[in-house]
Amino acid sequence: MSSVIDRPDHGTGRETPLLPSIGVWWPMLEAPLQREILEHPTAPLRTAIVRRILDLCELDDRPVPRSGIRLGANERAYLAGWTHAADWT
């Protein structure tokens, strides 16, 4: 299942994504951290969560930005589809 809601010009090399694709790290993320993200999907991710995501993707040598990272519209759409498919309660 795939949901893409970006404009066609999205991702034209303007900036490097801060997080790897959500489809890579979400299934590996621990349930308590998943719950925390699902409770407030538009809130900035805590630094500890960003570090864990980078660690899971073996990118822990990347610096963690000081300004909070937020999930984009595509990532929130992925979570909506995932919670529907997984019947997350």
Backbone hydrogen bonds, N-H to C=O, Kabsch-Sander energy under -0.5 kcal/mol:
donor,donor_aa,acceptor,acceptor_aa,energy
10,H,7,R,-1.9
12,T,9,D,-0.7
24,V,21,S,-1.7
25,W,21,S,-1.3
26,W,22,I,-2.5
28,M,25,W,-0.7
29,L,25,W,-1.3
29,L,26,W,-0.7
33,L,30,E,-0.5
34,Q,30,E,-2.2
35,R,31,A,-2.9
36,E,32,P,-1.9
37,I,33,L,-2.0
38,L,34,Q,-2.8
39,E,35,R,-2.1
40,H,36,E,-1.0
43,A,40,H,-1.4
45,L,69,I,-3.6
49,I,46,R,-0.5
50,V,46,R,-2.1
51,R,47,T,-2.7
52,R,48,A,-2.0
53,I,49,I,-2.5
54,L,50,V,-2.5
55,D,51,R,-2.3
56,L,52,R,-2.7
57,C,53,I,-1.6
58,E,55,D,-1.6
59,L,54,L,-3.8
62,R,59,L,-2.2
69,I,45,L,-0.5
71,L,41,P,-0.5
76,R,72,G,-2.4
77,A,73,A,-2.1
78,Y,74,N,-2.1
79,L,75,E,-2.2
80,A,76,R,-2.2
81,G,77,A,-2.4
82,W,78,Y,-2.8
83,T,79,L,-2.9
84,H,80,A,-1.8
85,A,81,G,-2.6
86,A,82,W,-2.9
87,D,83,T,-0.8
88,W,83,T,-1.8
